[in-house]
Amino acid sequence: MQSFVHLDAGTYTIEASDFPYGPNSWTLGIQATLRPDDGGESITFSPSKYGPKTLPAGTFDTNIFVNTIGDIDVLITPRLYKID
């Protein structure tokens, strides 16, 4: 699942409803990329790096990823919060 939103500059943090393998796992989680309005690209949120970050204005792209074989029955609801 992929989603895009334009963000104003500021400090943001991302949370999810539940990470069944913990927030540092690359088995299942969220990866997000900010594409700044003035160019460039940087990965800003990924496992073990979900904490607050100061971001420039730009397009924010989130992906929920699954790196496993077999059935997974879990609901992940990512939430992006602007702190300032």
HTML snippet that shows the backbone in 3Dmol.js (N, CA, C, O; Angstrom):
<script src="https://3Dmol.org/build/3Dmol-min.js"></script>
<div id="view" style="width:600px;height:400px;position:relative"></div>
<script>
const pdb = `
ATOM      1  N   MET A   1       0.849  -1.162   0.000  1.00  0.00           N
ATOM      2  CA  MET A   1       0.000   0.000   0.000  1.00  0.00           C
ATOM      3  C   MET A   1       0.899   1.232   0.000  1.00  0.00           C
ATOM      4  O   MET A   1       1.893   1.274   0.726  1.00  0.00           O
ATOM      5  N   GLN A   2       0.560   2.232  -0.806  1.00  0.00           N
ATOM      6  CA  GLN A   2       1.377   3.429  -0.913  1.00  0.00           C
ATOM      7  C   GLN A   2       0.477   4.651  -0.829  1.00  0.00           C
ATOM      8  O   GLN A   2      -0.651   4.642  -1.323  1.00  0.00           O
ATOM      9  N   SER A   3       0.989   5.703  -0.198  1.00  0.00           N
ATOM     10  CA  SER A   3       0.213   6.931  -0.029  1.00  0.00           C
ATOM     11  C   SER A   3       1.145   8.128  -0.132  1.00  0.00           C
ATOM     12  O   SER A   3       2.299   8.054   0.289  1.00  0.00           O
ATOM     13  N   PHE A   4       0.652   9.241  -0.692  1.00  0.00           N
ATOM     14  CA  PHE A   4       1.429  10.466  -0.848  1.00  0.00           C
ATOM     15  C   PHE A   4       0.692  11.629  -0.186  1.00  0.00           C
ATOM     16  O   PHE A   4      -0.538  11.677  -0.195  1.00  0.00           O
ATOM     17  N   VAL A   5       1.448  12.564   0.385  1.00  0.00           N
ATOM     18  CA  VAL A   5       0.876  13.787   0.934  1.00  0.00           C
ATOM     19  C   VAL A   5       1.936  14.881   0.862  1.00  0.00           C
ATOM     20  O   VAL A   5       3.125  14.594   1.004  1.00  0.00           O
ATOM     21  N   HIS A   6       1.522  16.144   0.640  1.00  0.00           N
ATOM     22  CA  HIS A   6       2.479  17.259   0.656  1.00  0.00           C
ATOM     23  C   HIS A   6       2.572  17.801   2.077  1.00  0.00           C
ATOM     24  O   HIS A   6       1.559  18.076   2.720  1.00  0.00           O
ATOM     25  N   LEU A   7       3.804  17.949   2.557  1.00  0.00           N
ATOM     26  CA  LEU A   7       4.031  18.439   3.918  1.00  0.00           C
ATOM     27  C   LEU A   7       4.629  19.837   3.895  1.00  0.00           C
ATOM     28  O   LEU A   7       5.445  20.158   3.031  1.00  0.00           O
ATOM     29  N   ASP A   8       4.222  20.662   4.845  1.00  0.00           N
ATOM     30  CA  ASP A   8       4.909  21.921   5.111  1.00  0.00           C
ATOM     31  C   ASP A   8       6.169  21.595   5.904  1.00  0.00           C
ATOM     32  O   ASP A   8       6.245  20.548   6.546  1.00  0.00           O
ATOM     33  N   ALA A   9       7.144  22.474   5.865  1.00  0.00           N
ATOM     34  CA  ALA A   9       8.357  22.272   6.653  1.00  0.00           C
ATOM     35  C   ALA A   9       7.998  22.190   8.133  1.00  0.00           C
ATOM     36  O   ALA A   9       7.085  22.877   8.591  1.00  0.00           O
ATOM     37  N   GLY A  10       8.712  21.355   8.880  1.00  0.00           N
ATOM     38  CA  GLY A  10       8.470  21.229  10.313  1.00  0.00           C
ATOM     39  C   GLY A  10       9.062  19.940  10.854  1.00  0.00           C
ATOM     40  O   GLY A  10       9.750  19.209  10.142  1.00  0.00           O
ATOM     41  N   THR A  11       8.787  19.676  12.110  1.00  0.00           N
ATOM     42  CA  THR A  11       9.267  18.458  12.761  1.00  0.00           C
ATOM     43  C   THR A  11       8.108  17.472  12.843  1.00  0.00           C
ATOM     44  O   THR A  11       7.023  17.806  13.319  1.00  0.00           O
ATOM     45  N   TYR A  12       8.356  16.244  12.370  1.00  0.00           N
ATOM     46  CA  TYR A  12       7.325  15.211  12.289  1.00  0.00           C
ATOM     47  C   TYR A  12       7.806  13.927  12.950  1.00  0.00           C
ATOM     48  O   TYR A  12       9.007  13.682  13.065  1.00  0.00           O
ATOM     49  N   THR A  13       6.851  13.112  13.382  1.00  0.00           N
ATOM     50  CA  THR A  13       7.141  11.765  13.854  1.00  0.00           C
ATOM     51  C   THR A  13       6.082  10.842  13.275  1.00  0.00           C
ATOM     52  O   THR A  13       4.970  11.279  12.977  1.00  0.00           O
ATOM     53  N   ILE A  14       6.419   9.574  13.114  1.00  0.00           N
ATOM     54  CA  ILE A  14       5.486   8.594  12.574  1.00  0.00           C
ATOM     55  C   ILE A  14       5.289   7.482  13.589  1.00  0.00           C
ATOM     56  O   ILE A  14       6.235   7.049  14.246  1.00  0.00           O
ATOM     57  N   GLU A  15       4.041   7.023  13.709  1.00  0.00           N
ATOM     58  CA  GLU A  15       3.704   5.918  14.596  1.00  0.00           C
ATOM     59  C   GLU A  15       2.791   4.973  13.835  1.00  0.00           C
ATOM     60  O   GLU A  15       2.224   5.344  12.808  1.00  0.00           O
ATOM     61  N   ALA A  16       2.647   3.759  14.333  1.00  0.00           N
ATOM     62  CA  ALA A  16       1.722   2.792  13.746  1.00  0.00           C
ATOM     63  C   ALA A  16       0.959   2.108  14.865  1.00  0.00           C
ATOM     64  O   ALA A  16       1.390   2.097  16.018  1.00  0.00           O
ATOM     65  N   SER A  17      -0.186   1.537  14.504  1.00  0.00           N
ATOM     66  CA  SER A  17      -1.044   0.915  15.500  1.00  0.00           C
ATOM     67  C   SER A  17      -0.352  -0.221  16.247  1.00  0.00           C
ATOM     68  O   SER A  17      -0.480  -0.331  17.466  1.00  0.00           O
ATOM     69  N   ASP A  18       0.377  -1.059  15.526  1.00  0.00           N
ATOM     70  CA  ASP A  18       1.062  -2.168  16.180  1.00  0.00           C
ATOM     71  C   ASP A  18       2.082  -2.759  15.217  1.00  0.00           C
ATOM     72  O   ASP A  18       1.760  -3.035  14.061  1.00  0.00           O
ATOM     73  N   PHE A  19       3.287  -2.950  15.680  1.00  0.00           N
ATOM     74  CA  PHE A  19       4.306  -3.646  14.914  1.00  0.00           C
ATOM     75  C   PHE A  19       4.449  -5.026  15.544  1.00  0.00           C
ATOM     76  O   PHE A  19       5.036  -5.139  16.620  1.00  0.00           O
ATOM     77  N   PRO A  20       3.929  -6.090  14.907  1.00  0.00           N
ATOM     78  CA  PRO A  20       3.959  -7.412  15.551  1.00  0.00           C
ATOM     79  C   PRO A  20       5.360  -7.945  15.804  1.00  0.00           C
ATOM     80  O   PRO A  20       5.545  -8.790  16.680  1.00  0.00           O
ATOM     81  N   TYR A  21       6.347  -7.472  15.058  1.00  0.00           N
ATOM     82  CA  TYR A  21       7.726  -7.922  15.253  1.00  0.00           C
ATOM     83  C   TYR A  21       8.591  -6.827  15.879  1.00  0.00           C
ATOM     84  O   TYR A  21       9.816  -6.943  15.905  1.00  0.00           O
ATOM     85  N   GLY A  22       7.964  -5.772  16.379  1.00  0.00           N
ATOM     86  CA  GLY A  22       8.687  -4.662  16.990  1.00  0.00           C
ATOM     87  C   GLY A  22       9.029  -3.579  15.969  1.00  0.00           C
ATOM     88  O   GLY A  22       9.011  -3.843  14.767  1.00  0.00           O
ATOM     89  N   PRO A  23       9.341  -2.362  16.426  1.00  0.00           N
ATOM     90  CA  PRO A  23       9.585  -1.239  15.531  1.00  0.00           C
ATOM     91  C   PRO A  23      10.929  -1.287  14.807  1.00  0.00           C
ATOM     92  O   PRO A  23      11.182  -0.442  13.948  1.00  0.00           O
ATOM     93  N   ASN A  24      11.791  -2.239  15.124  1.00  0.00           N
ATOM     94  CA  ASN A  24      13.098  -2.326  14.468  1.00  0.00           C
ATOM     95  C   ASN A  24      13.168  -3.437  13.426  1.00  0.00           C
ATOM     96  O   ASN A  24      14.229  -3.668  12.846  1.00  0.00           O
ATOM     97  N   SER A  25      12.061  -4.124  13.179  1.00  0.00           N
ATOM     98  CA  SER A  25      12.062  -5.279  12.293  1.00  0.00           C
ATOM     99  C   SER A  25      11.886  -4.880  10.832  1.00  0.00           C
ATOM    100  O   SER A  25      11.086  -4.005  10.503  1.00  0.00           O
ATOM    101  N   TRP A  26      12.645  -5.533   9.971  1.00  0.00           N
ATOM    102  CA  TRP A  26      12.471  -5.362   8.519  1.00  0.00           C
ATOM    103  C   TRP A  26      11.576  -6.455   7.952  1.00  0.00           C
ATOM    104  O   TRP A  26      11.482  -6.588   6.732  1.00  0.00           O
ATOM    105  N   THR A  27      10.910  -7.247   8.803  1.00  0.00           N
ATOM    106  CA  THR A  27       9.964  -8.261   8.341  1.00  0.00           C
ATOM    107  C   THR A  27       8.660  -7.619   7.890  1.00  0.00           C
ATOM    108  O   THR A  27       8.072  -8.031   6.890  1.00  0.00           O
ATOM    109  N   LEU A  28       8.212  -6.616   8.621  1.00  0.00           N
ATOM    110  CA  LEU A  28       6.958  -5.924   8.348  1.00  0.00           C
ATOM    111  C   LEU A  28       7.066  -4.534   8.948  1.00  0.00           C
ATOM    112  O   LEU A  28       7.465  -4.400  10.104  1.00  0.00           O
ATOM    113  N   GLY A  29       6.725  -3.505   8.205  1.00  0.00           N
ATOM    114  CA  GLY A  29       6.815  -2.164   8.763  1.00  0.00           C
ATOM    115  C   GLY A  29       6.472  -1.072   7.767  1.00  0.00           C
ATOM    116  O   GLY A  29       5.780  -1.308   6.777  1.00  0.00           O
ATOM    117  N   ILE A  30       6.965   0.126   8.044  1.00  0.00           N
ATOM    118  CA  ILE A  30       6.688   1.312   7.237  1.00  0.00           C
ATOM    119  C   ILE A  30       8.018   1.917   6.807  1.00  0.00           C
ATOM    120  O   ILE A  30       8.952   2.033   7.601  1.00  0.00           O
ATOM    121  N   GLN A  31       8.084   2.293   5.552  1.00  0.00           N
ATOM    122  CA  GLN A  31       9.233   3.035   5.049  1.00  0.00           C
ATOM    123  C   GLN A  31       8.671   4.268   4.355  1.00  0.00           C
ATOM    124  O   GLN A  31       7.699   4.167   3.607  1.00  0.00           O
ATOM    125  N   ALA A  32       9.268   5.424   4.592  1.00  0.00           N
ATOM    126  CA  ALA A  32       8.747   6.671   4.035  1.00  0.00           C
ATOM    127  C   ALA A  32       9.876   7.496   3.445  1.00  0.00           C
ATOM    128  O   ALA A  32      10.991   7.510   3.966  1.00  0.00           O
ATOM    129  N   THR A  33       9.571   8.184   2.348  1.00  0.00           N
ATOM    130  CA  THR A  33      10.538   9.014   1.650  1.00  0.00           C
ATOM    131  C   THR A  33       9.958  10.415   1.501  1.00  0.00           C
ATOM    132  O   THR A  33       8.793  10.575   1.138  1.00  0.00           O
ATOM    133  N   LEU A  34      10.765  11.417   1.779  1.00  0.00           N
ATOM    134  CA  LEU A  34      10.362  12.806   1.524  1.00  0.00           C
ATOM    135  C   LEU A  34      11.115  13.279   0.289  1.00  0.00           C
ATOM    136  O   LEU A  34      12.336  13.146   0.207  1.00  0.00           O
ATOM    137  N   ARG A  35      10.380  13.833  -0.670  1.00  0.00           N
ATOM    138  CA  ARG A  35      10.981  14.446  -1.862  1.00  0.00           C
ATOM    139  C   ARG A  35      10.822  15.951  -1.707  1.00  0.00           C
ATOM    140  O   ARG A  35       9.739  16.484  -1.947  1.00  0.00           O
ATOM    141  N   PRO A  36      11.890  16.646  -1.309  1.00  0.00           N
ATOM    142  CA  PRO A  36      11.802  18.084  -1.045  1.00  0.00           C
ATOM    143  C   PRO A  36      11.385  18.876  -2.286  1.00  0.00           C
ATOM    144  O   PRO A  36      11.721  18.510  -3.412  1.00  0.00           O
ATOM    145  N   ASP A  37      10.652  19.958  -2.063  1.00  0.00           N
ATOM    146  CA  ASP A  37      10.216  20.830  -3.157  1.00  0.00           C
ATOM    147  C   ASP A  37      11.396  21.395  -3.937  1.00  0.00           C
ATOM    148  O   ASP A  37      11.284  21.653  -5.135  1.00  0.00           O
ATOM    149  N   ASP A  38      12.537  21.590  -3.253  1.00  0.00           N
ATOM    150  CA  ASP A  38      13.698  22.194  -3.917  1.00  0.00           C
ATOM    151  C   ASP A  38      14.659  21.146  -4.502  1.00  0.00           C
ATOM    152  O   ASP A  38      15.796  21.477  -4.840  1.00  0.00           O
ATOM    153  N   GLY A  39      14.217  19.894  -4.624  1.00  0.00           N
ATOM    154  CA  GLY A  39      15.027  18.836  -5.236  1.00  0.00           C
ATOM    155  C   GLY A  39      15.642  17.912  -4.210  1.00  0.00           C
ATOM    156  O   GLY A  39      15.569  18.159  -3.006  1.00  0.00           O
ATOM    157  N   GLY A  40      16.246  16.847  -4.697  1.00  0.00           N
ATOM    158  CA  GLY A  40      16.881  15.876  -3.808  1.00  0.00           C
ATOM    159  C   GLY A  40      15.892  14.828  -3.329  1.00  0.00           C
ATOM    160  O   GLY A  40      14.685  14.943  -3.545  1.00  0.00           O
ATOM    161  N   GLU A  41      16.424  13.807  -2.677  1.00  0.00           N
ATOM    162  CA  GLU A  41      15.583  12.750  -2.118  1.00  0.00           C
ATOM    163  C   GLU A  41      16.261  12.184  -0.888  1.00  0.00           C
ATOM    164  O   GLU A  41      17.476  11.989  -0.876  1.00  0.00           O
ATOM    165  N   SER A  42      15.483  11.919   0.146  1.00  0.00           N
ATOM    166  CA  SER A  42      16.066  11.302   1.331  1.00  0.00           C
ATOM    167  C   SER A  42      15.044  10.396   1.993  1.00  0.00           C
ATOM    168  O   SER A  42      13.868  10.744   2.092  1.00  0.00           O
ATOM    169  N   ILE A  43      15.489   9.239   2.443  1.00  0.00           N
ATOM    170  CA  ILE A  43      14.627   8.339   3.208  1.00  0.00           C
ATOM    171  C   ILE A  43      14.626   8.868   4.633  1.00  0.00           C
ATOM    172  O   ILE A  43      15.681   8.994   5.255  1.00  0.00           O
ATOM    173  N   THR A  44      13.469   9.170   5.138  1.00  0.00           N
ATOM    174  CA  THR A  44      13.415   9.836   6.433  1.00  0.00           C
ATOM    175  C   THR A  44      12.913   8.952   7.570  1.00  0.00           C
ATOM    176  O   THR A  44      13.270   9.174   8.727  1.00  0.00           O
ATOM    177  N   PHE A  45      12.094   7.958   7.256  1.00  0.00           N
ATOM    178  CA  PHE A  45      11.566   7.079   8.294  1.00  0.00           C
ATOM    179  C   PHE A  45      11.672   5.634   7.817  1.00  0.00           C
ATOM    180  O   PHE A  45      11.266   5.320   6.698  1.00  0.00           O
ATOM    181  N   SER A  46      12.213   4.757   8.652  1.00  0.00           N
ATOM    182  CA  SER A  46      12.309   3.332   8.380  1.00  0.00           C
ATOM    183  C   SER A  46      12.512   2.623   9.721  1.00  0.00           C
ATOM    184  O   SER A  46      12.735   3.289  10.732  1.00  0.00           O
ATOM    185  N   PRO A  47      12.441   1.288   9.754  1.00  0.00           N
ATOM    186  CA  PRO A  47      12.624   0.613  11.038  1.00  0.00           C
ATOM    187  C   PRO A  47      13.857   1.112  11.778  1.00  0.00           C
ATOM    188  O   PRO A  47      14.918   1.312  11.185  1.00  0.00           O
ATOM    189  N   SER A  48      13.704   1.305  13.049  1.00  0.00           N
ATOM    190  CA  SER A  48      14.681   1.848  13.994  1.00  0.00           C
ATOM    191  C   SER A  48      14.931   3.337  13.787  1.00  0.00           C
ATOM    192  O   SER A  48      15.767   3.915  14.482  1.00  0.00           O
ATOM    193  N   LYS A  49      14.228   3.975  12.849  1.00  0.00           N
ATOM    194  CA  LYS A  49      14.400   5.417  12.605  1.00  0.00           C
ATOM    195  C   LYS A  49      13.049   6.107  12.451  1.00  0.00           C
ATOM    196  O   LYS A  49      12.876   6.950  11.571  1.00  0.00           O
ATOM    197  N   TYR A  50      12.079   5.744  13.316  1.00  0.00           N
ATOM    198  CA  TYR A  50      10.749   6.340  13.243  1.00  0.00           C
ATOM    199  C   TYR A  50      10.622   7.617  14.065  1.00  0.00           C
ATOM    200  O   TYR A  50       9.599   8.295  13.971  1.00  0.00           O
ATOM    201  N   GLY A  51      11.609   7.964  14.855  1.00  0.00           N
ATOM    202  CA  GLY A  51      11.509   9.098  15.774  1.00  0.00           C
ATOM    203  C   GLY A  51      11.388  10.443  15.083  1.00  0.00           C
ATOM    204  O   GLY A  51      11.406  10.513  13.854  1.00  0.00           O
ATOM    205  N   PRO A  52      11.263  11.521  15.864  1.00  0.00           N
ATOM    206  CA  PRO A  52      11.067  12.869  15.316  1.00  0.00           C
ATOM    207  C   PRO A  52      12.196  13.295  14.380  1.00  0.00           C
ATOM    208  O   PRO A  52      13.372  13.038  14.634  1.00  0.00           O
ATOM    209  N   LYS A  53      11.801  13.958  13.285  1.00  0.00           N
ATOM    210  CA  LYS A  53      12.752  14.472  12.308  1.00  0.00           C
ATOM    211  C   LYS A  53      12.269  15.824  11.805  1.00  0.00           C
ATOM    212  O   LYS A  53      11.071  16.031  11.614  1.00  0.00           O
ATOM    213  N   THR A  54      13.204  16.743  11.591  1.00  0.00           N
ATOM    214  CA  THR A  54      12.879  18.038  11.001  1.00  0.00           C
ATOM    215  C   THR A  54      12.990  17.903   9.490  1.00  0.00           C
ATOM    216  O   THR A  54      14.042  17.536   8.966  1.00  0.00           O
ATOM    217  N   LEU A  55      11.897  18.205   8.792  1.00  0.00           N
ATOM    218  CA  LEU A  55      11.818  18.002   7.355  1.00  0.00           C
ATOM    219  C   LEU A  55      11.554  19.317   6.628  1.00  0.00           C
ATOM    220  O   LEU A  55      10.859  20.185   7.158  1.00  0.00           O
ATOM    221  N   PRO A  56      12.102  19.477   5.415  1.00  0.00           N
ATOM    222  CA  PRO A  56      11.745  20.621   4.589  1.00  0.00           C
ATOM    223  C   PRO A  56      10.375  20.351   3.956  1.00  0.00           C
ATOM    224  O   PRO A  56       9.863  19.234   4.034  1.00  0.00           O
ATOM    225  N   ALA A  57       9.792  21.362   3.336  1.00  0.00           N
ATOM    226  CA  ALA A  57       8.528  21.168   2.615  1.00  0.00           C
ATOM    227  C   ALA A  57       8.761  20.223   1.449  1.00  0.00           C
ATOM    228  O   ALA A  57       9.793  20.295   0.782  1.00  0.00           O
ATOM    229  N   GLY A  58       7.802  19.337   1.203  1.00  0.00           N
ATOM    230  CA  GLY A  58       7.937  18.419   0.083  1.00  0.00           C
ATOM    231  C   GLY A  58       6.857  17.359   0.079  1.00  0.00           C
ATOM    232  O   GLY A  58       5.939  17.391   0.898  1.00  0.00           O
ATOM    233  N   THR A  59       6.970  16.421  -0.846  1.00  0.00           N
ATOM    234  CA  THR A  59       6.015  15.328  -0.981  1.00  0.00           C
ATOM    235  C   THR A  59       6.497  14.137  -0.171  1.00  0.00           C
ATOM    236  O   THR A  59       7.623  13.668  -0.338  1.00  0.00           O
ATOM    237  N   PHE A  60       5.639  13.661   0.696  1.00  0.00           N
ATOM    238  CA  PHE A  60       5.942  12.563   1.607  1.00  0.00           C
ATOM    239  C   PHE A  60       5.253  11.317   1.092  1.00  0.00           C
ATOM    240  O   PHE A  60       4.041  11.321   0.876  1.00  0.00           O
ATOM    241  N   ASP A  61       6.010  10.254   0.892  1.00  0.00           N
ATOM    242  CA  ASP A  61       5.543   9.005   0.301  1.00  0.00           C
ATOM    243  C   ASP A  61       5.739   7.890   1.320  1.00  0.00           C
ATOM    244  O   ASP A  61       6.863   7.658   1.766  1.00  0.00           O
ATOM    245  N   THR A  62       4.665   7.192   1.698  1.00  0.00           N
ATOM    246  CA  THR A  62       4.791   6.099   2.662  1.00  0.00           C
ATOM    247  C   THR A  62       4.454   4.766   2.016  1.00  0.00           C
ATOM    248  O   THR A  62       3.592   4.682   1.141  1.00  0.00           O
ATOM    249  N   ASN A  63       5.142   3.736   2.456  1.00  0.00           N
ATOM    250  CA  ASN A  63       4.906   2.365   2.003  1.00  0.00           C
ATOM    251  C   ASN A  63       4.851   1.443   3.209  1.00  0.00           C
ATOM    252  O   ASN A  63       5.681   1.544   4.113  1.00  0.00           O
ATOM    253  N   ILE A  64       3.882   0.552   3.222  1.00  0.00           N
ATOM    254  CA  ILE A  64       3.867  -0.533   4.189  1.00  0.00           C
ATOM    255  C   ILE A  64       4.483  -1.726   3.474  1.00  0.00           C
ATOM    256  O   ILE A  64       4.033  -2.100   2.390  1.00  0.00           O
ATOM    257  N   PHE A  65       5.515  -2.331   4.073  1.00  0.00           N
ATOM    258  CA  PHE A  65       6.200  -3.426   3.406  1.00  0.00           C
ATOM    259  C   PHE A  65       6.095  -4.720   4.203  1.00  0.00           C
ATOM    260  O   PHE A  65       5.959  -4.708   5.426  1.00  0.00           O
ATOM    261  N   VAL A  66       6.163  -5.842   3.475  1.00  0.00           N
ATOM    262  CA  VAL A  66       6.166  -7.178   4.066  1.00  0.00           C
ATOM    263  C   VAL A  66       7.313  -7.943   3.412  1.00  0.00           C
ATOM    264  O   VAL A  66       7.323  -8.134   2.196  1.00  0.00           O
ATOM    265  N   ASN A  67       8.277  -8.379   4.217  1.00  0.00           N
ATOM    266  CA  ASN A  67       9.430  -9.144   3.739  1.00  0.00           C
ATOM    267  C   ASN A  67       9.410 -10.534   4.349  1.00  0.00           C
ATOM    268  O   ASN A  67      10.323 -10.910   5.084  1.00  0.00           O
ATOM    269  N   THR A  68       8.378 -11.286   4.047  1.00  0.00           N
ATOM    270  CA  THR A  68       8.270 -12.628   4.610  1.00  0.00           C
ATOM    271  C   THR A  68       7.443 -13.496   3.672  1.00  0.00           C
ATOM    272  O   THR A  68       6.729 -12.988   2.807  1.00  0.00           O
ATOM    273  N   ILE A  69       7.544 -14.788   3.848  1.00  0.00           N
ATOM    274  CA  ILE A  69       6.744 -15.730   3.087  1.00  0.00           C
ATOM    275  C   ILE A  69       5.717 -16.331   4.038  1.00  0.00           C
ATOM    276  O   ILE A  69       6.048 -16.684   5.170  1.00  0.00           O
ATOM    277  N   GLY A  70       4.492 -16.447   3.588  1.00  0.00           N
ATOM    278  CA  GLY A  70       3.455 -17.032   4.420  1.00  0.00           C
ATOM    279  C   GLY A  70       2.371 -16.024   4.721  1.00  0.00           C
ATOM    280  O   GLY A  70       2.386 -14.904   4.211  1.00  0.00           O
ATOM    281  N   ASP A  71       1.444 -16.426   5.543  1.00  0.00           N
ATOM    282  CA  ASP A  71       0.305 -15.588   5.887  1.00  0.00           C
ATOM    283  C   ASP A  71       0.666 -14.610   6.993  1.00  0.00           C
ATOM    284  O   ASP A  71       1.363 -14.949   7.949  1.00  0.00           O
ATOM    285  N   ILE A  72       0.169 -13.382   6.835  1.00  0.00           N
ATOM    286  CA  ILE A  72       0.296 -12.379   7.892  1.00  0.00           C
ATOM    287  C   ILE A  72      -1.081 -11.778   8.099  1.00  0.00           C
ATOM    288  O   ILE A  72      -1.700 -11.287   7.154  1.00  0.00           O
ATOM    289  N   ASP A  73      -1.552 -11.816   9.314  1.00  0.00           N
ATOM    290  CA  ASP A  73      -2.861 -11.271   9.649  1.00  0.00           C
ATOM    291  C   ASP A  73      -2.654 -10.157  10.668  1.00  0.00           C
ATOM    292  O   ASP A  73      -2.674 -10.392  11.876  1.00  0.00           O
ATOM    293  N   VAL A  74      -2.457  -8.942  10.164  1.00  0.00           N
ATOM    294  CA  VAL A  74      -2.183  -7.813  11.047  1.00  0.00           C
ATOM    295  C   VAL A  74      -2.720  -6.539  10.402  1.00  0.00           C
ATOM    296  O   VAL A  74      -2.735  -6.419   9.177  1.00  0.00           O
ATOM    297  N   LEU A  75      -3.149  -5.616  11.200  1.00  0.00           N
ATOM    298  CA  LEU A  75      -3.611  -4.311  10.734  1.00  0.00           C
ATOM    299  C   LEU A  75      -2.594  -3.268  11.176  1.00  0.00           C
ATOM    300  O   LEU A  75      -2.349  -3.107  12.372  1.00  0.00           O
ATOM    301  N   ILE A  76      -2.000  -2.558  10.218  1.00  0.00           N
ATOM    302  CA  ILE A  76      -1.057  -1.479  10.536  1.00  0.00           C
ATOM    303  C   ILE A  76      -1.667  -0.184  10.043  1.00  0.00           C
ATOM    304  O   ILE A  76      -2.033  -0.064   8.874  1.00  0.00           O
ATOM    305  N   THR A  77      -1.773   0.781  10.935  1.00  0.00           N
ATOM    306  CA  THR A  77      -2.304   2.094  10.589  1.00  0.00           C
ATOM    307  C   THR A  77      -1.233   3.139  10.871  1.00  0.00           C
ATOM    308  O   THR A  77      -1.082   3.568  12.016  1.00  0.00           O
ATOM    309  N   PRO A  78      -0.476   3.564   9.841  1.00  0.00           N
ATOM    310  CA  PRO A  78       0.540   4.579  10.082  1.00  0.00           C
ATOM    311  C   PRO A  78      -0.097   5.938  10.351  1.00  0.00           C
ATOM    312  O   PRO A  78      -1.100   6.304   9.738  1.00  0.00           O
ATOM    313  N   ARG A  79       0.506   6.678  11.277  1.00  0.00           N
ATOM    314  CA  ARG A  79       0.042   8.031  11.593  1.00  0.00           C
ATOM    315  C   ARG A  79       1.248   8.955  11.598  1.00  0.00           C
ATOM    316  O   ARG A  79       2.258   8.675  12.243  1.00  0.00           O
ATOM    317  N   LEU A  80       1.131  10.047  10.880  1.00  0.00           N
ATOM    318  CA  LEU A  80       2.178  11.052  10.825  1.00  0.00           C
ATOM    319  C   LEU A  80       1.720  12.241  11.650  1.00  0.00           C
ATOM    320  O   LEU A  80       0.633  12.774  11.428  1.00  0.00           O
ATOM    321  N   TYR A  81       2.546  12.657  12.600  1.00  0.00           N
ATOM    322  CA  TYR A  81       2.213  13.783  13.479  1.00  0.00           C
ATOM    323  C   TYR A  81       3.188  14.919  13.264  1.00  0.00           C
ATOM    324  O   TYR A  81       4.399  14.705  13.214  1.00  0.00           O
ATOM    325  N   LYS A  82       2.666  16.123  13.137  1.00  0.00           N
ATOM    326  CA  LYS A  82       3.528  17.305  13.094  1.00  0.00           C
ATOM    327  C   LYS A  82       3.691  17.808  14.518  1.00  0.00           C
ATOM    328  O   LYS A  82       2.713  18.123  15.196  1.00  0.00           O
ATOM    329  N   ILE A  83       4.940  17.879  14.963  1.00  0.00           N
ATOM    330  CA  ILE A  83       5.232  18.278  16.341  1.00  0.00           C
ATOM    331  C   ILE A  83       5.278  19.799  16.469  1.00  0.00           C
ATOM    332  O   ILE A  83       4.801  20.352  17.459  1.00  0.00           O
ATOM    333  N   ASP A  84       5.854  20.483  15.462  1.00  0.00           N
ATOM    334  CA  ASP A  84       5.869  21.961  15.485  1.00  0.00           C
ATOM    335  C   ASP A  84       5.604  22.515  14.132  1.00  0.00           C
ATOM    336  O   ASP A  84       5.579  23.734  13.958  1.00  0.00           O
TER     337      ASP A  84
END
`;
const viewer = $3Dmol.createViewer("view");
viewer.addModel(pdb, "pdb");
viewer.setStyle({}, {cartoon: {color: "spectrum"}});
viewer.zoomTo();
viewer.render();
</script>
